[in-house]
Amino acid sequence: MERTVVAVHAAGGPEVLTFTREPVPPPGRGEVQVRHTAIGLNFIDVYQRSGLYPTALPFTPGQESVGVVTAVGEGVSGLVVGARVASAGVLGAYASARVLPADRVVVVPDAIDDVTAAAMMLKGMTAEYLVRRCHRVEAGQVVVVHAAAGGVGQLLCQWARHLGATVIGAVGSRGKVQVAAASGAHHVVVVPEQHLVDEVKRLTGARGADVVYDSVGADTVRASLDCLRPRGLLVSFGQSSGLPAPIALSALGGARSLYVTRPSLHAYVHTRAELEESSAALFDVVTGGVVKVRAPMTFPLSAVADAHRALEARKTTGSVVLIPD
Ligand SMILES: NC(=O)c1ccc[n+]([C@@H]2O[C@H](COP(=O)([O-])OP(=O)(O)OC[C@H]3O[C@@H](n4cnc5c(N)ncnc54)[C@H](OP(=O)(O)O)[C@@H]3O)[C@@H](O)[C@H]2O)c1
């Protein structure tokens, strides 16, 4: 079987995403060969392509794919040819087919179609660990979510609301207010048109938020800390606007006594058991209708550079999915 595969030979703009055709290798021991039907686009793909996250060259970007098992390597149990599987967190997804470690894929429930699965696996497992394990969101808490209309943001808002929190979403433009509200944000703040800290203080009667989920980084980290109540938690889990500046420990102390964490999905689905638990919890909330995955924006894989441009220019809402063509 031949495949189309995207390669990056030098870090840079979207134009460094190039295409080649090559045979798909057979699966080795403990591996499966998968023909992709849908590929999730994630902001980490931009960091790796641009060089913000240095990645050994050349490499094939992409961390999230869904498809059909076409061959099973020795020593693999529980997966058969024809199984519909998803993977999140294994580099090399921008291809029409690839070989994956069998212990890093999960079977997709029948009720979830391929494009929806590609829109939700990495972002949804991120939402899962952020609201259930990194911090345990509970009824009555106030949660601030940056980029609330984005891919992770929409899932995070819905899940936090389901757990009983009051959700304050921040978005970068008025056009995204409705999207964030439809995704469960009780209040939506347009930044920088509105002052986030003032709005959070106003909405909480000067108390502040219990937790701020900040995926924007450089532009927001200071305000995020100032939104917190005493002993509140900043979860700095992304840098769509650039890496956040270092925070002096002394800035956390005194009457505020704040907490900060900088989590990564890899650390929360590191073991097979964690991956199974996280994906099962995600499948439950999605198939149960608690968290709705909006139809993503789709691009053919051949237009992956345009997809990157749209994501970087803040022109997307929800998830973006690439379809092999
Ligand atoms: N640590 C983890 O485990 C983990 C896992 C998955 C994702 N993430 C992080 O979560 C974030 C969201 O990922 P995603 O794939 O779902 O993307 P996304 O949120 O759909 O897109 C990024 C959004 O960030 C906002 N943004 C603010 N300043 C920006 C800037 N200067 N340039 C571009 N965007 C800017 C934009 O929303 P507005 O226009 O509304 O401001 C934009 O739509 C990323 O930072 C990603 O790295 C972290």
The ligand as an SDF file (V2000), in Angstrom:
LIG
                    3D

 48 52  0  0  0  0  0  0  0  0999 V2000
   -0.9750   20.8070   27.7170 N   0  0  0  0  0  0  0  0  0  0  0  0
   -1.7700   19.9860   27.0710 C   0  0  0  0  0  0  0  0  0  0  0  0
   -1.9490   18.8280   27.4880 O   0  0  0  0  0  0  0  0  0  0  0  0
   -2.4730   20.4390   25.8420 C   0  0  0  0  0  0  0  0  0  0  0  0
   -3.1860   19.5270   25.0680 C   0  0  0  0  0  0  0  0  0  0  0  0
   -3.9000   20.0020   23.9720 C   0  0  0  0  0  0  0  0  0  0  0  0
   -3.8840   21.3630   23.6720 C   0  0  0  0  0  0  0  0  0  0  0  0
   -3.1420   22.1990   24.4260 N   0  0  0  0  0  0  0  0  0  0  0  0
   -3.1270   23.6380   24.1650 C   0  0  0  0  0  0  0  0  0  0  0  0
   -4.4640   24.0880   24.1520 O   0  0  0  0  0  0  0  0  0  0  0  0
   -4.5680   25.2170   23.2960 C   0  0  0  0  0  0  0  0  0  0  0  0
   -5.7420   25.0410   22.4030 C   0  0  0  0  0  0  0  0  0  0  0  0
   -5.4330   24.1270   21.3540 O   0  0  0  0  0  0  0  0  0  0  0  0
   -6.4350   23.9320   20.1490 P   0  0  0  0  0  0  0  0  0  0  0  0
   -5.7450   23.0250   19.2020 O   0  0  0  0  0  0  0  0  0  0  0  0
   -7.7790   23.5770   20.6720 O   0  0  0  0  0  0  0  0  0  0  0  0
   -6.4710   25.3860   19.4950 O   0  0  0  0  0  0  0  0  0  0  0  0
   -7.6370   26.4920   19.5560 P   0  0  0  0  0  0  0  0  0  0  0  0
   -7.9130   26.8580   20.9640 O   0  0  0  0  0  0  0  0  0  0  0  0
   -8.7770   26.0290   18.7230 O   0  0  0  0  0  0  0  0  0  0  0  0
   -6.9650   27.6940   18.7940 O   0  0  0  0  0  0  0  0  0  0  0  0
   -6.1620   28.5960   19.4480 C   0  0  0  0  0  0  0  0  0  0  0  0
   -6.9720   29.8070   19.9400 C   0  0  0  0  0  0  0  0  0  0  0  0
   -6.1440   30.5270   20.8390 O   0  0  0  0  0  0  0  0  0  0  0  0
   -6.5410   31.8710   20.8380 C   0  0  0  0  0  0  0  0  0  0  0  0
   -5.3770   32.7700   20.6900 N   0  0  0  0  0  0  0  0  0  0  0  0
   -5.0780   33.7900   21.5200 C   0  0  0  0  0  0  0  0  0  0  0  0
   -3.9960   34.4270   21.1000 N   0  0  0  0  0  0  0  0  0  0  0  0
   -3.5890   33.8190   19.9710 C   0  0  0  0  0  0  0  0  0  0  0  0
   -2.5270   34.0660   19.0680 C   0  0  0  0  0  0  0  0  0  0  0  0
   -1.6490   35.0810   19.2580 N   0  0  0  0  0  0  0  0  0  0  0  0
   -2.3940   33.2660   17.9840 N   0  0  0  0  0  0  0  0  0  0  0  0
   -3.2590   32.2570   17.7860 C   0  0  0  0  0  0  0  0  0  0  0  0
   -4.2950   31.9720   18.6190 N   0  0  0  0  0  0  0  0  0  0  0  0
   -4.4680   32.7600   19.7110 C   0  0  0  0  0  0  0  0  0  0  0  0
   -7.5100   32.0600   19.6620 C   0  0  0  0  0  0  0  0  0  0  0  0
   -8.8250   32.1680   20.2080 O   0  0  0  0  0  0  0  0  0  0  0  0
   -9.4400   33.6650   20.4380 P   0  0  0  0  0  0  0  0  0  0  0  0
   -9.4720   34.3130   19.0850 O   0  0  0  0  0  0  0  0  0  0  0  0
  -10.7770   33.4250   21.0220 O   0  0  0  0  0  0  0  0  0  0  0  0
   -8.4850   34.3590   21.3860 O   0  0  0  0  0  0  0  0  0  0  0  0
   -7.3530   30.7950   18.8690 C   0  0  0  0  0  0  0  0  0  0  0  0
   -8.5340   30.4630   18.1470 O   0  0  0  0  0  0  0  0  0  0  0  0
   -3.2130   25.3820   22.6130 C   0  0  0  0  0  0  0  0  0  0  0  0
   -2.4790   26.3690   23.3070 O   0  0  0  0  0  0  0  0  0  0  0  0
   -2.5700   24.0140   22.8140 C   0  0  0  0  0  0  0  0  0  0  0  0
   -1.1830   24.0850   22.8200 O   0  0  0  0  0  0  0  0  0  0  0  0
   -2.4420   21.7540   25.4980 C   0  0  0  0  0  0  0  0  0  0  0  0
  1  2  1  0
  2  3  2  0
  2  4  1  0
  4  5  1  0
  4 48  2  0
  5  6  2  0
  6  7  1  0
  7  8  2  0
  8  9  1  0
  8 48  1  0
  9 10  1  0
  9 46  1  0
 10 11  1  0
 11 12  1  0
 11 44  1  0
 12 13  1  0
 13 14  1  0
 14 15  2  0
 14 16  1  0
 14 17  1  0
 17 18  1  0
 18 19  2  0
 18 20  1  0
 18 21  1  0
 21 22  1  0
 22 23  1  0
 23 24  1  0
 23 42  1  0
 24 25  1  0
 25 26  1  0
 25 36  1  0
 26 27  1  0
 26 35  1  0
 27 28  2  0
 28 29  1  0
 29 30  1  0
 29 35  2  0
 30 31  1  0
 30 32  2  0
 32 33  1  0
 33 34  2  0
 34 35  1  0
 36 37  1  0
 36 42  1  0
 37 38  1  0
 38 39  2  0
 38 40  1  0
 38 41  1  0
 42 43  1  0
 44 45  1  0
 44 46  1  0
 46 47  1  0
M  CHG  2   8   1  16  -1
M  END
$$$$
